[in-house]
Each structure stands twice: as structure tokens, then as C-alpha cells.
């Protein structure tokens, strides 16, 4: 396999559906770099009570997948299939499932084990896709879009006229969040790490763009925001930008740290928050905002409605064969991707 994705394909003793090829998955047996990703045949799954069998047509690639691969966020057990987001078509429905039938198009944003072509998942994890939202768009937008939803509508509800700073503004979450914040009437400062991504952030609608590879980026933010500072900063970069982000906040401002693309934030004393203006700090995750299936459906309806009315444009930057997941991981970690990235089974 290319780029270190090794294959351990065994003889297809178990037939696939209707005599077709065996299902396969991209799995890890140990933590490490992209080279630990393996493409393996897996048995044909069968849905149990309350479950769906889904033929997946698009799988979302997210930075959290690299955290699981490296062990930064340890998985419950190994070996394990990576991925948490995908979309496809229902092949079969288990006993006791209401609201779904064979042929329905569905997506899900959080259930582990997405790097596969055929899988079973609980029906409560799935969301029906409305007309006008195709499976690629759903797989490219659900986890990232619902993350933007909870950040902007729940963790710190953004109001019209406020100025916010959003890191990785040209990335998968950022490209959706910038558009969403603008539709709410906010002024958006986008933080990016390269000239190409600065151009993309401007095209998405950012009112100002700063380069965090420039040592003066905090001063640039303060010049745009004014001496008062910002009410909120959304930071998914982590170690490299955390302290600078705190310096962009107004007294009693809110620091939303929701990722670690540069590494985890170094330990610090809570007194630092006091010395910088009685700041608030939160480290949220999507799962705590969509635990209830009804809340998940409500959030998805908000997201899909904004996609349908044109206020959110979902840009799929690159598509890789699922079997080339190792190469996709390499490009993601090297910051060679922008927008949303898909793995295609």
C-alpha cells in the first residue's frame, strides 16, 4: 500500500453482500505515525436490535483522527478502526428501529469506526439527510459543522456586532465557523498559518486576517479589535497560540480551547487567568452538546438548513481513496489541506 498503509488482506472466506467483495476497514494495532494504518478485510456485519447497516460512500477526515492514531487521545482498545464521521445509504434495518428504512440516506458525526465501506451503527447515532444535501456534503460537514454550531451557539453564543477571533480559519471547522459567525452579524478576525490560507480566510468573509507565523500577530489582533480586547477567542491550535490568544481577550473574556493541532497546552497556574483580566477558560467537546438524539437532530437541522439556504458553503478541498488514508493523514498533519477533506471507500 502507498505511503505506509500496509495490507493484511486475507482470503475472502466469508462472502460479501450478494456475493460482492469483502468489506474492508482501515485499522490500527498500535499507536504511531501514518504508517500504523492498515487496510484489512472485515466480516460482513449484521444489524442487531436498534441498529442500521449502512453502505458508506464518503468518510470525513478530521484532526481528531490523528489524535486517536498517535494515542494522544487513547482509544478504549486496540486494534481499532479509526474515524468518527461518514454518510451513506441504509442497507438493512434491525428490529425495533423506527424512522429509517432501506435506501434512506443518512450521516453521523461522532460514532467511532468510520474508516470502512460497510458498517453497523445505532440508529440513534444517525441523522436523515434532507433533499439538497448530498452524502459527500454531509460527510464533509457534520462533525465540523456541528462543532461550529456548539462553539458559536452554545459554548459562547455570538451576538451581532461582536468581534471574535477564530484560529485555523481556513481549516475544516474554521471555514464553516467563519461563514456561520458572519451570518450571525459578527465581525471575524481569522488566524491562519500561511499566505495561501490567508487568501482563503479572506474569501470566506473574514473582516481581518492575521498570520500566526508572524511574531506580531497578537498586536495585529489588538489593533483591529481596539484596546478593549475581544469577548471571545476560539483556539483549536493549542500550545503554539494559547498564551497569545489569552492576550487578545478583554477583561472577563472567554477563551474557548477546543483543539491541539500544535500539541497540548502546557500546564499553567489558574492565577494566570486572574492576572490577564479575570478570564474564563473552557475546553469543550462536541459529544457533550449532542448526547441527546433530539438535540443532535436539532443541531443537524440548523446546519443543513443553513447549507440549503446558501449561508454556509461546504468546500471539499481534497478527496482521497479510503485505502490511502495514510497519505491523507500525512497531508493533514503537514497542513497541506484546507477546507474539508474526504476519504472515499
Phi, psi and omega in degrees: 000150181290148172055037171087355179282100185277155180247135174239042185294128179259172177299138185282077180289316177275129181287154172282183179298130179053035177077009180283185181295156177297141170297156178222162179217155173259118189231165171237145175250350177205161178278150179163203180282185180304337182293345180280351179288130180235141173265122186225142169294145177228155179296153175293120181281159177228131183287135174267192179300132178078013185238162175239146168258122187239129171272111188274138179245346178205135180238132179280137174261127183227153183298331180298335177299324179288328177295321177291321181296320182277343184091003174302319170249094186300143177274158182302325180198162175235149001290161183212148173270128182281174174094149183222004188214133178194174176214156180179206186237138180291125177265327182203154183237130178282171179299144173079007180269126176247146175091357177227149175213164180304135180097346178296144174266129185223161172219165176210149185252351193219354189278127185297152175097032187280342185282070181202164180267338182217128184207162173256140173212155177299139181300328180294342179277342187267152177233133176294139176269129180283162172303140180095351175240107182279171187293323177296317178297319180296314181293332179277347191235341190293304182295315181291318181291320178289332172296314176301320180301308184291325180297313187273337185249343183235306185297306170224101182293116183281137180250155177301136179093345178284152175251129183235159173246128179235118179281158182053047187294340179263001182277188184298306177290315184300319183295330175280316184296322179300311180297319182295315180297320178296322179292339177274355179093012180277157167266133189240124168262120179261131176255131182221173184245007180203165181295318180298320179286334175296319178297318180294318180298322177295317180296330179287343177119006179301138178284334175208153180228135176240149179258116182283354171276001174260125184301339182265021187294326180294317178298323179296319177297315182295325178296321180285320185281336185092167185299337184291335183084180186261151176284336184204145171232133176253114189235113176255004184275319176093234192309314188290336187240353190302307183294321176297322178298320177301323182287349177272350188273149170284160172309135183066020175287167185247124175261116179255103180260107188236018178189172185219046186297336177261003184117159181294150179294137178293147178303146178210162179282139175303339178299337178300322179294324177293316184292338181261011173117034179054052185283155172259142178229133175224147177236080186274162171224150185301321188303328182282352179256351181227031178298323180277127181303326179293322177293323177297315179295322177298315179296317180296321178297320177298313179299307184295326177296321179288328174294316183294324182273000174089359180283343173237126174251123181264117182255114174273108184288313182216152175234133178237146168302141179305326179294342177260031182302327180298316179295320178298319178297317179301314182292322179296314182291333178274005180061034177267004179248159173215159185065207180265145181240138181243150168250127186252114178298000000 
